[in-house]
Amino acid sequence: MIGDNVLIAAVPKEEKETMSDGGIILTSEPKKTASEPGVVIAVGPSAGMIQQGDTVYLAWDQSMPVRINRQDAVIISAEHVKAIVS
């Protein structure tokens, strides 16, 4: 049943590397406690206000990982989407 399920792909991360004065490469890695956004690829008919193309924050631990057209994504119930930012 599709219902209120939403298909979401992770927003691609920008890999930023800087080098310290001593030559050590420093990467910009998000904190483990930080939530990361996702982009809505598809929505079920009962997903409410969530629309394809929206950037959202979600409970990643409540999602089911899938691979669609060589792209990693997750399926999640709309109730686990915490915020729509665009």
C-alpha positions in Angstrom: 0.0 0.0 0.0 1.4 3.4 -1.0 -0.9 5.5 1.2 1.0 8.2 3.0 4.5 6.9 2.1 7.1 9.3 0.8 10.2 8.4 -1.3 13.1 10.7 -0.2 16.7 10.9 -1.4 19.5 12.4 0.7 20.7 15.8 -0.3 24.2 15.4 -1.8 26.9 16.5 0.6 29.5 19.0 -0.4 32.8 17.6 0.4 35.0 20.4 1.7 38.5 19.7 2.6 40.9 22.1 4.0 44.6 21.6 4.9 46.0 22.7 8.2 49.4 24.6 8.4 51.0 21.2 9.3 49.6 19.5 6.2 46.8 17.6 7.8 43.6 17.3 5.6 40.5 18.4 7.5 37.1 17.4 6.3 33.8 19.0 7.1 31.9 16.1 8.6 28.5 16.8 10.2 28.1 16.1 13.9 26.5 12.7 14.7 23.6 14.5 16.4 22.8 16.8 13.4 19.9 16.0 11.2 20.3 16.1 7.5 17.7 17.1 4.9 16.3 15.0 2.1 14.6 15.8 -1.2 11.2 14.3 -1.9 11.2 12.2 -5.1 7.6 10.8 -5.0 4.6 10.9 -2.6 1.7 8.7 -2.0 -1.9 10.0 -2.4 -2.4 10.4 1.3 0.9 12.2 2.1 -0.8 15.5 3.0 1.1 18.7 2.3 4.3 17.0 1.2 5.0 17.5 -2.5 7.6 16.2 -5.0 10.7 18.4 -4.9 10.3 19.5 -1.3 13.3 19.6 0.9 12.4 18.0 4.2 13.9 16.9 7.5 12.9 13.4 8.7 13.4 10.7 11.2 16.0 8.8 9.2 15.9 5.9 11.7 12.2 5.3 10.9 12.9 4.9 7.1 13.4 1.9 4.9 16.5 2.2 2.6 16.0 1.5 -1.1 18.0 2.0 -4.3 16.2 3.6 -7.3 18.0 4.1 -10.6 21.4 3.8 -9.0 20.4 6.4 -6.4 20.2 5.7 -2.7 16.8 6.8 -1.2 14.4 5.9 1.7 10.7 5.2 2.0 9.1 6.7 5.0 5.6 7.4 6.3 4.6 11.0 6.0 4.1 11.2 9.8 7.9 10.8 10.3 8.6 13.9 8.1 9.4 16.5 10.8 9.7 19.7 8.7 9.2 21.0 5.1 11.8 23.7 4.3 11.0 24.3 0.6 
